[in-house]
Amino acid sequence: MVAKKKHTKQNVRRLKAQTTFIRVTNGFLLSVILIAGALGICVSYWPQKNLYLKKQGELAEARQREEEAESQYDYLRIKLDAIKNDPAYLEIQARDRLQVYRPGETIFRIER
């Protein structure tokens, strides 16, 4: 036969102390695991956030370059239209760049 253990006050106090220690230890270990998990998530999030911000900056720069290119395109389109359709513009360009003048005209250039 199996002998039954007596539940004395001393045994009950010892069992309560052991369960309290186990409960506190489990709570502490659970806290450590949760903190380590949260720290792991933060550490893995940080490089992704930096990469995202870098890509946002690159996108802003690309949009700026696109706007500048569109502006340059509009300027050149207007200039081409003037060259094709505006004889006065051609005359001004010829006089300024090529130093062409009409017979009988005298051109004075002032150099700075």
C-alpha positions in Angstrom: 0.0 0.0 0.0 0.9 3.6 -0.6 1.4 5.7 2.4 -0.5 9.0 2.4 1.4 12.1 3.1 0.1 14.2 5.9 -0.7 17.8 5.1 0.9 19.6 7.9 1.0 23.3 8.3 4.7 23.2 7.4 4.1 21.2 4.2 1.3 23.6 3.2 3.5 26.6 3.7 6.4 25.0 1.7 4.0 24.2 -1.2 2.6 27.7 -1.2 6.1 29.2 -1.2 7.1 26.9 -4.1 4.0 27.8 -6.2 4.5 31.5 -5.5 8.1 31.2 -6.6 7.1 29.3 -9.8 4.3 31.8 -10.5 6.6 34.8 -10.1 9.3 33.2 -12.2 6.8 32.4 -14.9 5.6 36.0 -14.9 9.2 37.3 -15.1 10.1 34.9 -18.0 6.9 35.9 -19.8 7.7 39.6 -19.4 11.3 39.0 -20.7 10.0 37.1 -23.7 7.4 39.8 -24.6 10.1 42.5 -24.2 12.5 40.6 -26.4 9.8 40.1 -29.0 8.8 43.7 -29.0 12.5 44.7 -29.3 12.9 42.3 -32.2 10.0 43.8 -34.0 11.4 47.3 -33.5 14.8 46.3 -34.7 13.4 44.7 -37.9 11.2 47.7 -38.5 13.9 50.4 -38.3 15.8 49.5 -41.5 12.6 49.2 -43.4 11.5 52.6 -42.3 14.8 54.1 -43.3 14.6 52.5 -46.7 11.0 53.8 -47.1 12.1 57.3 -46.3 15.0 57.1 -48.7 12.8 55.9 -51.5 10.3 58.7 -50.7 13.2 61.2 -51.1 14.3 59.6 -54.4 10.7 59.8 -55.6 10.5 63.5 -54.8 13.7 64.1 -56.6 12.5 62.2 -59.7 9.3 64.2 -59.7 11.3 67.4 -59.5 13.4 66.3 -62.5 10.3 65.4 -64.4 8.8 68.9 -63.8 12.0 70.5 -65.0 12.1 68.3 -68.1 8.5 69.2 -68.9 9.3 72.9 -68.4 12.3 72.6 -70.7 10.2 70.7 -73.3 7.5 73.4 -73.2 10.2 76.1 -73.7 11.8 74.3 -76.6 8.4 73.6 -78.2 7.5 77.3 -78.0 10.9 78.2 -79.4 10.5 75.7 -82.3 7.1 77.1 -83.1 8.6 80.6 -83.2 11.3 79.5 -85.5 8.9 77.8 -87.9 6.1 80.4 -87.9 7.5 83.8 -86.8 9.8 85.6 -89.3 10.4 88.5 -86.8 11.9 86.0 -84.4 14.2 84.6 -87.1 15.3 88.1 -88.0 16.1 88.9 -84.4 18.1 85.7 -84.0 20.0 86.4 -87.2 20.9 89.9 -86.2 22.0 88.9 -82.7 23.8 85.6 -83.2 25.1 85.8 -86.7 25.7 89.5 -86.8 23.7 89.9 -90.0 22.5 93.3 -91.0 20.6 94.9 -93.9 22.4 96.9 -96.5 22.7 100.5 -95.4 22.5 99.7 -91.7 25.2 100.6 -89.3 25.5 98.3 -86.2 27.1 99.7 -83.0 28.1 97.2 -80.4 28.9 98.3 -76.9 31.0 95.8 -75.0 31.0 95.7 -71.3 
